[in-house]
Amino acid sequence: MKQIYSLIILFLTLIAQAGTLRCMSYNVENLFDMRHDSLCDDFEYIEDGLRNWSYSRYRHKTEQIARVVANAAQWDTIAIIGLQEVENDWCLDGLCYQLRNIGYRYIHFESLDERGIDVAMLYMPNLIQVIDSMPVKVDIGKDRTRDILYAKVAVKTTSDTLHILVCHLPSMLGGAATSSWKRERAKRTIEHLTDSIFATQAHAHILVMGDMNNQPHEDIQGMHNRMTDIRFRHIGTHKYQGIWTCLDQVYLSPSLDSISEVRIYNAPFLLESDKAYLGTRPKRTYVGYKYQKDGFSDHLPVLLDINLNKNLDY
C-alpha cells in the first residue's frame, strides 16, 4: 500500500513539474480543538461548551477539510494552502494526519486573536522549499486580531521565488462601517510589506490570499485583486442573508497575474439548499447551534493555478 501511495505522489509531482503550481485559500470555519485555552475566548468549542464540541467532532472536521483538499486537487496536487480560522498546531497536526498520504507540512504562529483563531500555511515539501517565514502584527489599538503570515518560498521545480501573505482581516463585528478602519489598517500593513518587497525586487512574485471580510476592491498598491474579475451575483465564497459575496480573495503582483488562473471551488458536495433565501449556500458545520455532520465550512475555497510553463522571472 505504501508503494502505491509513493507512486501516486511521484505521479502528482511530475504533473506539477510539467504543468501548473496549484494553490488554495480556504477559511475552514472554526477548526478548534476541544480544550480550553486560558488566553482566549474559545468556550463555544470545548467539551461541555455551547456547541457540545468533542474530539470526535473535531476529528471529523479534519476529515471533511481533508476531503475538500483531495477533491480540489483533482489530478494535480495543491502545493500551497492558505488556511484561516485554525486554533493551534494541534489542529494542524490533526489535519496533516488526515492528509498524511500527501505529506503536507505547515507554518503557523500563535497570534493574540481574542477567539484564538489564526492563519496557517500548508505546503508540499517535495515541491516547495521554505526560505523564511514570520508573523506580521496588525495594530488595531486595544483590540486584538490575527497576524498576517508571511512566507518566502522557492518552487523546487523552477527555482523561482514566491512571497506569500496569508491573511484573515478583522471582522465586521459591530457593523461594516464602524469596523472598516480596522480592515483598512490591516490593508496598509499588507501594502507596507509588499512595498518593501518591490523595493528590493521590482518584479517580485507576490501572492496575497485570505479572508478579507469585505467586498473585493483594488486597494493594495501594485497588486491586482483577481476577485474583482469574478462575477458573483449567483455564486461567491460566502453567503449572508441570501447574498453571495467574495470575502475570500487573491491579490497578485503583475508577474504572477499574467500567468495565473483563479476560480472559486464550488463543487456540488460543498453546497446545500438555501431554504430561507432560495438557491444554494455553503454546507457549514453548524447552522445556528445545530450540528451538521456532513458540513464543511461557511466559506468556499479559492483556487489559483500558476502556469509553470511560462518563465516567472524577467
Solvent accessible surface area in square Angstrom, and as a share of the most:
residue,aa,sasa,rsa
1,M,154,0.69
2,K,173,0.73
3,Q,144,0.64
4,I,95,0.48
5,Y,78,0.30
6,S,69,0.45
7,L,117,0.58
8,I,80,0.40
9,I,37,0.19
10,L,98,0.49
11,F,100,0.42
12,L,21,0.10
13,T,16,0.10
14,L,94,0.47
15,I,42,0.21
16,A,4,0.03
17,Q,90,0.40
18,A,70,0.54
19,G,18,0.17
20,T,39,0.23
21,L,3,0.02
22,R,16,0.06
23,C,0,0.00
24,M,1,0.00
25,S,0,0.00
26,Y,1,0.00
27,N,0,0.00
28,V,0,0.00
29,E,10,0.04
30,N,20,0.10
31,L,0,0.00
32,F,1,0.00
33,D,4,0.02
34,M,20,0.09
35,R,120,0.44
36,H,83,0.37
37,D,54,0.28
38,S,100,0.64
39,L,143,0.71
40,C,15,0.09
41,D,89,0.46
42,D,3,0.01
43,F,106,0.44
44,E,49,0.22
45,Y,9,0.03
46,I,29,0.15
47,E,96,0.43
48,D,142,0.73
49,G,17,0.16
50,L,121,0.60
51,R,38,0.14
52,N,98,0.50
53,W,3,0.01
54,S,30,0.20
55,Y,104,0.40
56,S,78,0.50
57,R,62,0.23
58,Y,8,0.03
59,R,91,0.33
60,H,38,0.17
61,K,6,0.02
62,T,1,0.01
63,E,69,0.31
64,Q,14,0.06
65,I,1,0.00
66,A,9,0.07
67,R,108,0.39
68,V,0,0.00
69,V,1,0.00
70,A,53,0.41
71,N,64,0.33
72,A,0,0.00
73,A,9,0.07
74,Q,109,0.48
75,W,190,0.67
76,D,26,0.13
77,T,5,0.03
78,I,0,0.00
79,A,1,0.00
80,I,0,0.00
81,I,0,0.00
82,G,0,0.00
83,L,1,0.00
84,Q,0,0.00
85,E,22,0.10
86,V,0,0.00
87,E,5,0.02
88,N,28,0.14
89,D,64,0.33
90,W,89,0.31
91,C,0,0.00
92,L,0,0.00
93,D,75,0.39
94,G,17,0.16
95,L,1,0.00
96,C,18,0.11
97,Y,105,0.40
98,Q,40,0.18
99,L,7,0.03
100,R,131,0.48
101,N,65,0.33
102,I,35,0.18
103,G,32,0.30
104,Y,14,0.05
105,R,145,0.53
106,Y,59,0.22
107,I,16,0.08
108,H,23,0.10
109,F,64,0.27
110,E,107,0.48
111,S,17,0.11
112,L,111,0.55
113,D,7,0.04
114,E,80,0.36
115,R,80,0.29
116,G,10,0.10
117,I,3,0.01
118,D,2,0.01
119,V,6,0.03
120,A,0,0.00
121,M,0,0.00
122,L,0,0.00
123,Y,25,0.10
124,M,2,0.01
125,P,30,0.19
126,N,57,0.29
127,L,2,0.01
128,I,2,0.01
129,Q,99,0.44
130,V,46,0.26
131,I,86,0.43
132,D,74,0.38
133,S,33,0.21
134,M,82,0.37
135,P,49,0.31
136,V,26,0.15
137,K,119,0.50
138,V,16,0.09
139,D,95,0.49
140,I,5,0.03
141,G,57,0.55
142,K,198,0.84
143,D,47,0.24
144,R,100,0.36
145,T,13,0.07
146,R,23,0.08
147,D,10,0.05
148,I,3,0.02
149,L,3,0.02
150,Y,17,0.06
151,A,0,0.00
152,K,67,0.28
153,V,0,0.00
154,A,15,0.12
155,V,1,0.00
156,K,105,0.44
157,T,45,0.26
158,T,49,0.28
159,S,94,0.61
160,D,8,0.04
161,T,36,0.21
162,L,0,0.00
163,H,14,0.06
164,I,0,0.00
165,L,0,0.00
166,V,0,0.00
167,C,0,0.00
168,H,10,0.05
169,L,3,0.01
170,P,8,0.05
171,S,48,0.31
172,M,72,0.32
173,L,159,0.79
174,G,67,0.65
175,G,34,0.33
176,A,53,0.41
177,A,87,0.67
178,T,96,0.56
179,S,4,0.03
180,S,51,0.33
181,W,111,0.39
182,K,39,0.17
183,R,9,0.03
184,E,86,0.38
185,R,101,0.37
186,A,1,0.01
187,K,13,0.06
188,R,82,0.30
189,T,29,0.17
190,I,1,0.00
191,E,30,0.14
192,H,137,0.61
193,L,23,0.12
194,T,0,0.00
195,D,62,0.32
196,S,53,0.34
197,I,13,0.07
198,F,41,0.17
199,A,88,0.69
200,T,124,0.72
201,Q,76,0.34
202,A,77,0.60
203,H,95,0.42
204,A,1,0.01
205,H,3,0.01
206,I,0,0.00
207,L,0,0.00
208,V,0,0.00
209,M,3,0.01
210,G,0,0.00
211,D,3,0.01
212,M,1,0.01
213,N,14,0.07
214,N,48,0.25
215,Q,73,0.32
216,P,15,0.09
217,H,90,0.40
218,E,98,0.44
219,D,42,0.22
220,I,4,0.02
221,Q,130,0.58
222,G,44,0.42
223,M,13,0.06
224,H,50,0.22
225,N,0,0.00
226,R,34,0.12
227,M,0,0.00
228,T,39,0.23
229,D,78,0.40
230,I,38,0.19
231,R,195,0.71
232,F,47,0.19
233,R,205,0.75
234,H,151,0.67
235,I,42,0.21
236,G,0,0.00
237,T,0,0.00
238,H,29,0.13
239,K,31,0.13
240,Y,142,0.54
241,Q,112,0.50
242,G,27,0.26
243,I,114,0.58
244,W,18,0.06
245,T,21,0.12
246,C,0,0.00
247,L,12,0.06
248,D,0,0.00
249,Q,1,0.00
250,V,2,0.01
251,Y,0,0.00
252,L,0,0.00
253,S,0,0.00
254,P,86,0.54
255,S,7,0.04
256,L,0,0.00
257,D,36,0.19
258,S,86,0.55
259,I,20,0.10
260,S,6,0.04
261,E,125,0.56
262,V,21,0.12
263,R,94,0.34
264,I,17,0.08
265,Y,16,0.06
266,N,64,0.33
267,A,17,0.13
268,P,116,0.73
269,F,44,0.19
270,L,4,0.02
271,L,31,0.15
272,E,32,0.14
273,S,70,0.45
274,D,5,0.02
275,K,180,0.76
276,A,79,0.61
277,Y,116,0.44
278,L,139,0.69
279,G,55,0.53
280,T,56,0.33
281,R,68,0.25
282,P,7,0.04
283,K,33,0.14
284,R,86,0.31
285,T,10,0.06
286,Y,8,0.03
287,V,51,0.29
288,G,51,0.49
289,Y,135,0.51
290,K,144,0.61
291,Y,52,0.20
292,Q,35,0.15
293,K,132,0.56
294,D,81,0.42
295,G,2,0.02
296,F,3,0.01
297,S,2,0.01
298,D,22,0.12
299,H,11,0.05
300,L,1,0.01
301,P,0,0.00
302,V,1,0.01
303,L,1,0.01
304,L,3,0.01
305,D,24,0.13
306,I,0,0.00
307,N,43,0.22
308,L,19,0.09
309,N,110,0.56
310,K,104,0.44
311,N,122,0.63
312,L,5,0.03
313,D,66,0.34
314,Y,175,0.67
